[in-house]
């Protein structure tokens, strides 16, 4: 399993978040999550322009084994989805930390402080 990058923040629901360009938060799922899910076959993306609150369910990842809800790490507006994954969702299995799913323009980036560090996330999944 890949090491959790130190520059990301982690939710207990296995999403990672990367703050870019001031208010833009890029979101994906962790390597642990993709390995638990197995082969990903579909991603149900949020609608661009949708307003979300932190910890709100906004997308779904389906694999050959199960489906898993994804939650927003911050409050804001969905501004972009990763279109390449519509036809090739399995890219998440290839490199979960390099494959973002959607971007949110955050209302308040300090909400990211509520998320875990790489070390804290690793401790959680090791339990």
FENZI-V468783 format. One record per pair of residues at least 6 apart in sequence whose C-alpha atoms are under 7 Angstrom apart, sorted by the first residue. I is the first residue (numbers start at 1). J is the second residue. Records with the same first field share a line. If there is no record, write none. Layout:
I->J + J
This chain:
1->31
2->31
4->118
5->118
6->117 + 118
8->16 + 17 + 18 + 118
9->16 + 17 + 18 + 112 + 115 + 116 + 117 + 118
10->16 + 17 + 115 + 116 + 117 + 118 + 121
11->73 + 115 + 116
14->29 + 30 + 33
15->27 + 28 + 29 + 30
16->27 + 28 + 29 + 30
17->25 + 26 + 27 + 28 + 73
18->25 + 26 + 27
19->25 + 26
23->105 + 106 + 109
24->103 + 104 + 105 + 106
25->103 + 104 + 105 + 106
26->100 + 102 + 103 + 104
27->100 + 101 + 102 + 103
28->99 + 100 + 101
29->96
30->96 + 97
31->96 + 97
34->93 + 96
37->63 + 65 + 66
38->63 + 64 + 65
39->63 + 64 + 90 + 93
40->62 + 63 + 64 + 89 + 90 + 93
41->62 + 63 + 64 + 89 + 90
42->61 + 62 + 63 + 89
43->60 + 61 + 62 + 86 + 89
44->59 + 60 + 61
45->59 + 60 + 81
46->58 + 59
48->78 + 79 + 80
49->77 + 78 + 79
50->77 + 78
51->76 + 77 + 78
52->75 + 76 + 77
53->72 + 74 + 75 + 76
54->72 + 73 + 74 + 75
55->71 + 72 + 73
56->71 + 72
57->69 + 70 + 71 + 72
58->70 + 71 + 72
59->69 + 70 + 71
60->67 + 68 + 69 + 70
61->67 + 68 + 69
62->68
74->106 + 111 + 112
75->106 + 107
76->104 + 105 + 106 + 107
77->104 + 105 + 106
78->103 + 104 + 105
79->103 + 104 + 105
80->102 + 103
81->101 + 102 + 103
82->100 + 101 + 102
85->91
91->99
92->99
